[in-house]
Amino acid sequence: MKHSLWIAAWAVLLCACGEKPQALVSTSRDAPAYSGTGKAYAVGGWKQGDKASWESQLKARTQQGQNDYGRMN
């Protein structure tokens, strides 16, 4: 009984020593939203990669009632 307790304690200690370092790695998913996805399915009037047309599309959506924050009230 005592022997198995020591084995369990050593197993816990060894698991704690095996942690891998955590480093921030940038991926291609860090692109701005207005850059688009490269797919052909886009709203008319919006040009992928154009920040000004992206912002105008967002303004148009909020004016058309697609703003979820306004619906909550």
C-alpha positions in Angstrom: 0.0 0.0 0.0 2.8 2.4 0.9 4.7 1.4 -2.2 1.9 2.3 -4.5 1.4 5.7 -2.8 5.1 6.5 -3.6 4.7 5.4 -7.2 1.6 7.7 -7.6 3.5 10.6 -6.0 6.4 10.1 -8.4 4.1 9.9 -11.4 2.5 13.2 -10.5 5.9 14.9 -10.1 7.0 13.5 -13.5 3.9 14.7 -15.2 4.5 18.2 -13.8 8.0 18.3 -15.4 6.8 17.4 -18.8 5.0 20.7 -19.7 5.9 22.0 -23.2 6.8 25.7 -23.6 3.9 27.8 -24.8 4.9 30.4 -27.4 2.7 32.6 -29.5 2.9 31.6 -33.1 1.2 33.8 -35.7 -0.9 32.1 -38.3 -2.5 33.2 -41.6 -5.8 33.6 -39.7 -4.6 36.9 -38.3 -5.5 38.8 -41.4 -7.9 41.8 -41.1 -11.6 41.0 -41.7 -11.8 43.3 -44.7 -9.2 41.3 -46.6 -11.8 38.7 -47.4 -11.6 34.9 -47.8 -10.9 34.7 -51.5 -14.3 33.0 -52.2 -16.7 34.2 -54.8 -19.6 34.5 -52.4 -19.5 38.1 -51.3 -22.1 40.9 -51.0 -22.4 43.1 -54.1 -20.7 46.4 -53.7 -18.0 45.1 -51.4 -14.5 44.6 -52.9 -12.3 42.2 -51.0 -9.3 43.9 -49.5 -10.9 47.4 -49.6 -11.3 48.7 -46.1 -13.5 51.6 -47.1 -16.0 49.4 -48.9 -16.0 47.0 -45.9 -16.9 49.8 -43.5 -19.6 51.1 -45.8 -21.2 47.6 -45.9 -21.1 47.4 -42.1 -22.9 50.8 -41.9 -25.5 49.7 -44.4 -26.2 46.5 -42.4 -26.7 48.5 -39.2 -29.1 50.8 -41.0 -31.1 47.9 -42.4 -31.8 46.4 -39.0 -29.1 43.8 -38.8 -27.8 45.2 -35.6 -28.3 42.6 -32.8 -27.5 45.1 -30.1 -30.6 47.1 -30.9 -32.8 44.0 -30.8 -31.9 43.2 -27.2 -33.5 46.3 -25.8 
